[in-house]
Amino acid sequence: MKHYEVSDEYRTGNETIDQQHARMLDHTQRAYQLFTDENMLFKCADINKILEGLSFHTAEHFAYEEEYMREIGYDRPVSYTHLRAHETAANL
C-alpha cells in the first residue's frame, strides 16, 4: 500500500503536521480498500482496527496542531474558525 506524501501545494512547512496528515490519509485509504472489498463483511476486525487508528491519529493531530497554532500566535479569528472545524470533524 502507498504511503502518502503531502504534495508541496498542501505542505504546511511543519514536518510533524505533514506526517500526521499522511498517516491519516493512509488510514483513510486502507478503510476505502476494505469498504470496497467484496469480502468486507468478513473483515470486521480489520475495519475496527483501521477506524480506531484513524480516530487516534486524528485526535492526536488536532491536539498537536491546535497547540502549535497557539505557540506561534496564529491569527485568532482564523484560529477560532479552524478549531471549530476540528470540533465539527471530531463529532462526525
C-alpha positions in Angstrom: 0.0 0.0 0.0 1.2 3.5 -0.8 2.4 5.7 2.0 1.1 9.2 1.3 3.3 12.2 0.8 1.7 15.5 1.2 2.1 17.4 -2.0 4.0 20.7 -2.0 0.8 22.6 -2.6 -0.6 21.3 0.7 2.5 21.1 2.8 2.4 23.2 6.0 6.1 23.6 6.5 5.8 21.7 9.7 7.1 18.2 9.2 5.2 16.8 12.2 1.8 18.1 10.9 2.6 16.9 7.3 3.5 13.4 8.6 0.3 13.4 10.7 -1.7 14.3 7.6 0.0 11.5 5.7 -0.8 8.9 8.4 -4.5 9.9 8.4 -4.6 9.6 4.6 -3.0 6.1 4.9 -5.8 5.0 7.3 -8.4 6.6 5.0 -7.0 4.7 2.0 -6.9 1.4 4.0 -10.6 1.9 5.0 -11.6 2.7 1.4 -9.9 -0.5 0.2 -11.7 -2.6 2.8 -15.1 -1.0 2.2 -14.8 -1.7 -1.5 -13.7 -5.3 -0.9 -16.4 -7.8 -1.8 -15.3 -9.8 1.3 -15.6 -6.8 3.6 -18.2 -8.5 5.8 -15.6 -11.0 6.9 -13.1 -8.3 7.8 -14.8 -6.5 10.7 -11.7 -6.8 13.0 -9.6 -5.1 10.2 -12.2 -2.4 9.8 -12.4 -1.7 13.5 -8.5 -1.5 13.7 -8.3 1.0 10.9 -11.1 3.1 12.3 -9.5 3.1 15.8 -6.2 4.1 14.2 -7.8 6.9 12.2 -9.7 8.1 15.3 -6.5 8.1 17.4 -4.3 9.8 14.8 -7.0 12.4 14.1 -7.3 13.3 17.8 -3.5 13.4 18.2 -3.2 15.6 15.2 -5.9 18.0 16.2 -4.4 18.4 19.7 -0.9 18.9 18.3 -2.0 21.4 15.6 -4.1 23.4 18.0 -1.2 23.7 20.4 1.2 24.6 17.6 -1.2 27.4 16.4 -1.2 28.8 19.9 2.6 28.7 20.2 3.2 30.6 17.0 0.4 33.1 17.8 -1.7 32.2 14.8 -4.2 34.8 13.9 -7.1 34.5 16.4 -10.1 34.7 14.0 -8.6 32.2 11.7 -7.6 30.0 14.6 -11.1 30.1 16.1 -12.6 29.1 12.7 -10.0 26.3 12.3 -10.6 25.0 15.9 -14.4 24.9 15.2 -13.7 22.9 12.1 -11.7 20.4 14.2 -14.6 20.1 16.7 -17.1 19.5 13.8 -14.8 16.8 12.3 -14.3 15.2 15.7 -18.0 14.9 16.2 -18.7 13.1 12.9 
